[in-house]
Amino acid sequence: MTTAQNAPVTSLLRFATAGSVDDGKSTLVGRLLHDSKSVLADQLEAIEHASRNRGQDTPDLALLTDGLRAEREQGITIDVAYRYFATGRRRFILADTPGHVQYTRNMVTGASTAELAVVLVDARNGVVEQTRRHAAVAALLRVPHMVLAVNKMDLVDYTEPVFAAIAEEFTSYAASLGIEDVVAIPISALAGDNVVEPSAHMDWYGGPTLLEHLETVPVDSDPSEEPARFPVQYVLRPRSEEHHDYRGYAGQLASGVLRVGDAVTVLPSGHTTTVAAIDALGKKTDITWAPQSVTVRLADDIDISRGDLIAAGPTPVPTRDVEAHVCHLDERPLRAGATVLLKHTTRTVRALVKDISYRIDIGTLEQRSGAAGLQVNDIGHVVLRTAEPLTLDSYTANRRTGSLLLIDPADGTTLTAGMAGEAFEAVRTTEALDEEDRV
């Protein structure tokens, strides 16, 4: 029996929404939830009541997200609002990220586990700097699918040339970031055009509605196609009469498939052994696949502790020299020479920021000098030296074992989110651009 037959069938799509302020993202999220029948009756009644109090004849669907705004007004910080809904074809986890430029860092949180990003633009304004920034973050995080939702088409008389020009500009920019799958959809969130139901005003558009695309975009992957990576979270030694010699390694399988009998390598030590047993929910099993949480037992007694990696297939080479593209999240700048904690899977080690190679100009994708460090929301490239060896995959090959965090050792604040290896395919230096201009 194949792995795909053994693995459970999933119909879950994780996606993130992003858009500049006043592009209508709150209304789009509200329309998507309302028209897909995902709003409870009491919620809808409350929205209708609030809308009437404001003198509006129809429900203001943007009020479905006003709970987040109210929490901010009370001084509560919320980075991302997660919303859950389902249709007859698929279940969804929506990460609704704030749109203001100062909250760009919050999109990193929302898009880090997303399989699709919906980038919203106002048809009257087209592609703006914040649009490019959201696309760059999605590319940096290797979100495999992207939707360009050109909103407020009702305010430009539903004209095709306006939509076509915006779609062409955005698609070209996305391609320069290495994003291959971009679907552009003209919508009016306020009127409901092409959100859940097809629009009667844009007969020139023959593509899917937003919900139809969300329901049908292929996101399922075969775990057996990925190398197995099992970061050890906890070593189990009961030392009881019943389990006198029991030694198990508990954690969540980050990627791939593990079977009893598989040859594995323990990193960073490099010792090899085989999987003797797998325990899941208190029962023995012959196979486990990502992202299940299990306990793995090995055939040989090896010195293993939290933070070690049990790997099968091609294994990464342990190293203390790490290069990564990063998005800086903290108000305090990140500068060369800083001492930080580096967290990779279940392992946390001390590290030195040896160099900030450059920061990336989001508008032009030029590499700018990193001498001044990285400011909040900056995207750039850093070189790190760790106190202990790490076993990182390239982020392009494995989003889970290629990601890392830089943490302030003094107060535990998360400073920077990083992706090991190369990120943008078309990032160019200023010198290269000048050379092209001379040619």
SVG drawing of the C-alpha trace seen along z (x, -y; Angstrom):
<svg xmlns="http://www.w3.org/2000/svg" viewBox="-32 -57 63 61">
<polyline fill="none" stroke="black" stroke-width="0.4" points="0.0,0.0 1.4,-3.5 2.0,-6.2 -0.6,-8.4 -3.2,-5.6 -2.0,-5.3 -2.0,-9.1 -5.3,-10.7 -7.1,-12.7 -6.9,-16.4 -9.2,-19.2 -7.7,-22.0 -6.3,-25.2 -4.4,-27.7 -4.3,-31.1 -3.4,-34.7 -5.0,-38.0 -2.9,-41.1 -3.7,-44.6 -2.9,-48.2 -5.1,-50.4 -8.5,-51.2 -8.1,-48.6 -11.3,-46.9 -9.7,-43.9 -12.1,-43.9 -15.1,-44.1 -13.6,-41.2 -13.2,-39.0 -16.7,-39.8 -18.2,-39.2 -16.3,-35.9 -17.6,-34.7 -21.2,-36.0 -21.7,-34.8 -20.2,-31.3 -22.8,-31.0 -20.1,-31.1 -21.6,-33.8 -23.7,-32.8 -27.2,-34.2 -26.5,-36.2 -23.4,-37.7 -25.3,-38.8 -28.1,-40.2 -25.6,-42.2 -24.0,-43.5 -27.4,-44.5 -28.2,-46.3 -24.9,-48.2 -25.3,-49.1 -28.8,-50.6 -27.4,-52.6 -24.9,-54.1 -27.7,-55.0 -26.9,-52.3 -29.6,-50.4 -27.5,-47.3 -25.2,-45.3 -21.6,-46.6 -19.8,-43.4 -16.5,-45.0 -17.9,-45.1 -17.2,-41.3 -13.5,-42.2 -14.2,-45.2 -13.7,-43.0 -9.9,-43.1 -10.0,-46.9 -11.9,-47.2 -9.3,-45.0 -6.5,-47.3 -8.4,-50.3 -8.4,-48.6 -4.6,-48.4 -4.4,-44.7 -1.9,-43.8 -3.0,-41.2 -0.8,-40.5 -3.0,-38.3 -6.7,-37.3 -7.4,-33.7 -10.8,-32.8 -12.1,-29.3 -14.8,-28.5 -15.8,-25.7 -17.7,-24.9 -18.9,-21.6 -15.6,-21.2 -12.9,-22.3 -12.1,-23.6 -10.2,-26.9 -8.0,-28.7 -7.8,-32.3 -5.0,-34.5 -6.3,-38.0 -3.2,-40.3 -3.2,-44.1 -2.6,-46.3 -0.7,-49.3 3.0,-49.5 4.0,-49.5 2.4,-46.0 4.1,-44.5 6.0,-42.3 2.7,-40.7 2.2,-39.3 5.3,-37.1 3.4,-35.5 0.2,-35.0 2.0,-33.8 4.6,-31.6 2.3,-28.5 0.1,-29.6 -0.2,-27.7 -1.8,-30.7 -1.8,-34.5 -4.5,-36.8 -3.0,-40.2 -5.7,-42.9 -5.3,-46.1 -7.7,-49.1 -8.5,-49.2 -8.3,-53.0 -4.7,-53.0 -3.2,-49.9 0.0,-48.4 1.5,-50.5 4.7,-50.1 2.8,-48.1 1.5,-45.7 5.1,-45.0 6.1,-44.6 3.3,-42.0 4.3,-40.1 8.0,-40.2 7.1,-38.8 5.1,-36.0 7.9,-35.2 10.4,-35.2 8.3,-32.8 7.9,-30.6 4.1,-30.7 3.4,-28.5 0.2,-30.1 -0.9,-33.8 -4.1,-35.5 -4.2,-39.2 -7.7,-40.4 -8.3,-43.7 -11.0,-45.2 -13.5,-48.1 -14.0,-47.4 -17.4,-49.0 -15.6,-52.3 -13.9,-52.1 -17.1,-51.1 -16.0,-47.4 -13.7,-48.2 -11.4,-45.4 -8.4,-47.6 -8.0,-48.8 -7.9,-45.3 -5.7,-44.0 -3.1,-46.8 -2.9,-46.1 -2.7,-42.3 0.1,-42.7 2.2,-44.9 1.7,-42.7 2.3,-39.5 5.6,-40.9 6.8,-42.0 5.8,-38.6 7.8,-36.8 10.8,-38.8 10.5,-37.5 10.3,-33.9 6.5,-33.5 5.1,-31.4 1.5,-30.8 -0.4,-34.1 -4.2,-34.2 -5.7,-37.7 -9.4,-38.1 -11.4,-41.3 -13.8,-41.8 -16.1,-44.2 -16.2,-43.1 -18.8,-45.7 -21.2,-44.5 -20.1,-40.8 -18.9,-40.6 -16.7,-37.5 -16.1,-36.9 -18.5,-33.9 -20.9,-34.5 -19.9,-35.3 -20.4,-39.0 -23.1,-40.1 -21.1,-43.3 -17.9,-41.7 -18.9,-39.3 -15.5,-39.8 -13.9,-37.8 -14.1,-34.1 -12.0,-32.9 -13.1,-31.5 -14.6,-33.5 -12.3,-33.9 -14.0,-31.2 -14.0,-28.8 -10.3,-29.2 -9.8,-28.7 -11.8,-25.5 -9.9,-24.1 -6.3,-25.2 -4.1,-22.1 -2.3,-22.2 -2.1,-18.5 1.4,-17.1 2.7,-13.5 4.8,-13.4 6.8,-10.6 8.3,-13.0 10.0,-15.0 13.0,-13.8 12.1,-12.8 13.0,-15.3 12.2,-14.6 13.4,-17.3 13.7,-15.8 11.6,-17.8 11.8,-15.5 13.7,-12.4 11.4,-9.9 12.9,-7.7 10.1,-6.4 12.5,-4.1 9.5,-2.2 9.3,1.6 7.0,1.8 9.3,-0.3 12.7,0.3 14.7,0.0 12.4,-2.3 14.1,-5.2 11.9,-7.2 12.3,-10.5 9.2,-12.6 8.4,-15.3 6.5,-16.3 7.6,-15.0 8.5,-18.2 8.4,-16.6 8.4,-13.3 7.5,-9.8 9.2,-7.5 8.7,-3.7 9.9,-1.1 13.1,0.3 14.1,-3.0 17.8,-3.9 18.3,-7.3 21.1,-9.6 21.2,-11.5 22.5,-15.1 24.7,-16.9 26.6,-13.9 26.3,-11.9 25.6,-8.5 23.5,-6.1 20.9,-3.6 17.5,-2.3 13.9,-3.0 13.0,-0.2 9.5,-1.4 7.0,-4.2 4.5,-5.1 1.5,-7.3 -1.2,-8.1 0.0,-5.2 -0.1,-2.6 2.5,-1.1 2.4,-1.9 4.6,-1.0 4.5,-4.4 4.1,-8.1 3.9,-11.1 4.3,-14.9 3.0,-16.7 2.1,-13.9 3.4,-14.0 4.9,-10.7 7.6,-9.0 10.4,-7.3 12.5,-4.5 15.9,-3.6 17.7,-0.3 20.9,-1.6 21.6,-3.5 22.9,-6.9 23.4,-10.0 20.5,-12.2 19.0,-15.3 16.5,-18.0 17.3,-19.9 19.0,-16.9 17.6,-16.0 16.7,-12.4 16.8,-12.5 16.3,-10.0 17.3,-10.4 19.7,-13.1 20.8,-14.9 21.9,-18.5 25.6,-19.1 26.0,-20.5 27.5,-23.9 28.2,-26.9 28.1,-29.4 24.6,-30.3 23.5,-32.6 19.8,-33.7 17.4,-36.1 15.5,-37.7 12.6,-40.0 13.4,-42.2 10.4,-42.3 11.5,-44.5 11.6,-48.2 15.2,-48.0 17.6,-47.7 19.6,-44.6 23.2,-45.4 26.4,-43.5 28.2,-42.4 25.0,-41.7 24.8,-38.6 21.5,-36.8 19.9,-33.4 19.1,-31.5 16.1,-29.1 15.9,-26.3 13.2,-23.7 13.6,-22.6 17.2,-23.7 18.3,-27.1 22.0,-28.2 23.9,-31.4 24.9,-33.2 26.8,-36.3 25.6,-38.5 28.8,-38.6 27.6,-40.7 24.4,-42.3 25.3,-41.8 22.5,-44.1 18.9,-45.1 16.5,-44.8 14.7,-47.7 11.2,-46.4 10.3,-48.6 13.3,-47.8 14.7,-44.6 18.1,-46.3 20.6,-45.3 21.3,-48.4 24.1,-48.7 23.5,-46.9 26.0,-48.9 23.3,-50.8 21.7,-47.5 18.1,-46.4 15.2,-48.5 11.7,-47.2 10.0,-45.6 13.3,-45.6 14.1,-42.5 17.8,-41.7 20.6,-39.1 22.6,-38.3 25.6,-36.1 25.6,-34.4 28.2,-32.4 26.7,-29.9 28.2,-28.6 27.1,-25.1 26.6,-23.3 23.1,-23.4 21.6,-21.2 19.5,-23.5 17.9,-22.6 17.6,-25.3 14.3,-27.1 13.4,-26.6 13.7,-22.8 12.0,-22.6 10.0,-25.5 10.0,-23.9 13.7,-22.9 14.9,-25.9 13.4,-28.5 14.9,-30.2 14.3,-32.9 16.7,-35.4 15.9,-36.2 17.1,-38.8 19.0,-36.9 18.3,-39.6 14.5,-39.6 13.4,-36.8 11.9,-39.1 11.7,-37.8 13.9,-40.0 14.0,-38.5 12.5,-35.8 15.0,-34.1 15.0,-31.7 18.2,-29.8 19.8,-29.9 18.7,-31.8 15.3,-33.5 14.7,-35.9 15.8,-34.6 16.0,-38.1 17.5,-40.2 20.2,-42.3 23.0,-44.5 23.1,-48.2 26.3,-47.6 24.5,-45.1 21.7,-47.5 24.1,-50.2 25.8,-47.8 22.5,-47.0 21.8,-50.7 25.1,-51.2 24.4,-48.3"/>
</svg>
